[in-house]
Amino acid sequence: MNLNDLLADKGVGAREVIVFRHRPNEPELRKVLPWLAAERPELFNAYQQTHGSRVENAMRGAKHVASFIGHEPGKALFIGLYSIGASRTVTREEFWKIPAYAELKPFGMRGFAEEDDRTSVLWFDLARTDFYEQWKGKLVVGWPPPERAWWRRAHNNIIPVLAIHEESVLDARALNWDEINLTWDELRILPASWKAKLSEWRAIYYIFDTSDARGYVGSAYGSNNLLGRWLNYAAVGHGGNHLLRKRDARHFRFSILQRVSPDMDSKDVIEIEGSWKARLHTHAPHGLNEN
């Protein structure tokens, strides 16, 4: 079975379909694109609504986009089939005023870059259809070589179905607490499975400000544990801390110093927090802890 068989089963002509295998060149965007597909589908769709001139021309002659994410070498993970609606011309200034692109920019999206000598690009109205929607994040296909060719015309390619997982693998990477190193923007789009884990953990955490290499130590033991605390930072940036209020949260990096027992008394958690503050010298004026 291949992609064209699936299209035919639903009455979609392969000649009308452009196939995308998204794998952004920007490392940070490549990391979070599966999260966006799972948690912020409107941002994922925005990412694929503008392209270079060759893809623009191909899309103007097509009716659908079959959208995938680069899953592993030679493989792609299904996100959805999108119908191609009307297109409109967007200047560089107008491009960056689109709210979705303003949200994607912190993840390194170059978008309508300055080195692009075009004065405008086409923005396509893409609407996700119900085509095998139950297989979003589950259907894996093979990607014919060369792998660097990230878009194809469906009727010119055999794209085999390799697997259909029982659960979505968009956020399947294991969450290892001692490897966490999240930006403030990433906190706002955490996958559901990550949120579930963070809600279980009480911990001592660390915020590092990359703008001047100063740090802050905090503890999480209240409602929803670490998740509740970090979602507060995601919402307001400073988490209610006076010294952090004066800073740009876009420079913050969040990590975990130590996990503690979920039933540990709050006094004991605070004592461990104080030990980390002393060892990492995060008390003001050297660090960002006021007490």
N, C-alpha and C positions, 0 to 999 in steps of 0.2 A: 504494500500500500504506500502511496506517496501523496504529497500535497495536492497534486492535480486531481487525484481520485476523490479526495475530500471535497474539493471545490465542485467537482462534477456531481457528487452526491447531493449537494445543496443547490444545484442549478446555477452555479457561478461559472462563467466561462473563463478558462485560464488565460486567454488572450487579453482579458480585461483587467488582469491582476499584476501589480508590481509587488515584489516580495522584498521586504527590508530585514536585514539582520543587523540590528543596532549594536555597535560596540564603540562608544565614543573614544576619541583620541585623548580627551581630557581625563586624567586618572581619577579625579574625585567624582566627576560625573559618571564615569564608567562604574565606580563602586556603588553609587546610590541609584543608578537607573532601575535596577530590579525593585528597589524599595519604592521608587516613584510609581512603577507599574502596579505595585500591590496596594500602596497607601494613598498615592496622589495621582490617580489616572489622568486627571486633567493636565497635570504638569508633564507627564509622560507623553500625552498626545501633543501638547504644545511643542515638545522637542522635535517631533517628526512632521510638523506642519510647514516648515520652511527648509529649503535645500539649495544646493548648487544648481546651476543652469541646466546641466544634463538631466538631473533627476526631475527638475521642473518640467522639462519638455516631455519626459516619459509619463509623468503624472497627468499632464494635460490630455494625454491620449488614453488614459486608463479610467476604470470605474471603481477599482478597489485597491487598497493596500493591505497585504497580509504582513502583519507586524510580528517580528521575533526579536529576541535579545540574544547576543552571543553567549552561549551557555558554557561550552567547553570547546577546545580546538576541534573544528570540523562539525560542530553541533549548534543548534539554535533552539531557543525556548519560545513557545507560542504565547503571544499576548492577545492578539485579536485580529479580526478582519474589519477594516474600516472602509466605509464608503467615501468616495471622493466627491465633495460638493463643489461649490463655486470657489474661485480663487480671487484674491485682490492684491493689488500692488502696495507694498509697504516700503517706505524709505528707511534708512538706517536710524534716523531719529525716532521715527514711529515704531520701529522694531523694538527698541529698548524701552519704550513707554508701555508696551504690552505687559500687564502685570505678571503673567506667567514667566516671561523671559527675565524680568527683574528678579523673580524668585530663583530662577535657574542660574543666574550669573554668579552668585557666590560659590556655586559648585564648579566654577571654571568654564562654563559654557561660553565658547567664543562667539557663537551665533553669527550675526552679520558683522564680521570682523572688518577692521579698518583696511586691511590689505586686500579685501575683496573690492575689485575695481568697478563693480556694478553700482549704480545709483539707487537701485531698488531690488527687492526680491518679491517672489510670489508667496503669499500666505494662503494655504489650502484649508478649506473647511472639511475636516475629517470627523466622521461620526462612527463610533464603534457599533458593529452589528451584533446580532445574537448567534453568529456563526460559531458553532462549537464553543460557546462561551464557558461551558463547564470544564473545558480543557485549558483554560488560561493558567499559565504557570505549570502545567502538567505535561503537555504534549512536547516531545523533543523530536526534532528532525535532523537529518544529516544535511550539511551544507557543502555543496559541490565545490571543488577547487576551481580557481584560486580563492582562498579564504579572504584575501584582502578586498575582493569584489563584494561589497556589502549589500548591493541591491541587484535584483535579477528580474527578468520577465518570466512569469510563471510558466508560460507555454514553451519556453526555450530550455527549460531545466527539469531534471528529475530530482525532486527533493524528497527523499524517503522518510517515512515515519519510523523512528527508532524505538520510541518508548512512550507510554502514557502512564505517568505516575499517579498513585492514589491521592497524594497530597501535593499542593503547590510547592515548588522548589524555589520560588522567587526569594524567599527569606530563609532558606534551609541551612545556611552556613551556621555552624555551631557558635554560640555566644560564649566565649571563654572570658571570664571576668578579668583575668590578668593580662589580656591583650587589648582591652577596650581603650580606644583613643579617638574620641568623637569630637567633631566640631559642634559649635552651637547650632548651625544650620542642620546638621545631621540629627540632633536631638529632636527636631521638629517633625521628622519623617521616619522615625524608628518603625521597623516592621512589627507587626502584632506579636510575633513569637518572641522578639527581643523584649517588648514591653512586659509580656507575661513573666519572663525571667527576672527582670529588674524589679517587678512588684514583689517578688519573693525574697529579695536580698536586702538585709540590713548591712550597712557598710560604712567605711571611712573612704571618702572620695577626695579627689584632688582636681583643682581647676588651675590650669597653667595659661598665663596670658603671654602669647607669643610676641606681643608688641614690645615688651620690656623684660621678659623672662622672669616675672614675679609670679608667686603661687599663692593659692588659697586652699586650706584644708577644711572640710566640712564632714558632717556625719548625717546619716539617714536612718531613722528608726521610727518615723511617724506613719501616718496613713499612706498605704501603698509603698512604704519603704523607699528604696532608692528611686523607683519610678516616679513616685509622687514628688520627691525633691527635685529631680532633674526636669520633670515636666514644668515645674514652677520656673526654673531657669529658662526653659525653652520659651515660655510665655512672656517673661518680662526681662530676661537677660541677666539680671543681677541677683535674683533670688531673695531680695530684701536686704542684702548686705550693703552697708554704707559705702565701703571702699570700692566695691564692685559697681555701684551705681554710676560712678564717674568714668567708667571704662566702656569700650566698645566690645560687646559680647561676640562680635564676629571674629575676634582674636582669641577667644577662649578654646581650650581643649579640655575635655572631661575624661578622667580615668578613675580607676578604683585602686586604692592603696591596700585595703584589707576588707574581706568579708567577715561578718561576725554572726553569731548564733541568732536565729530569728526570735528567740525568746530571751535574749540578753537584756538585762535591766538597763534602762536609759542612762543611769548614772555610770555604769560600767562602759557603755559605748562612748560617752562623753570623755571619760578618763583616757580611753584609747585614742580618741581624737586629739586630746591635749598632748599625748606622747608624740604623735605624728607631727603636730605643729612645732614642737620643740626640736625634733630631729631634722625637720626640713627647713627650720628657721623661717617660718611663714608669718611670724608676728611682725606687725608694723614696727619700724619703718622698712624693714628688709622685705617683708612679704605683705600679703593683703588681708591677714587676720587682725582684727582690732583687739581681740581678747583671746 
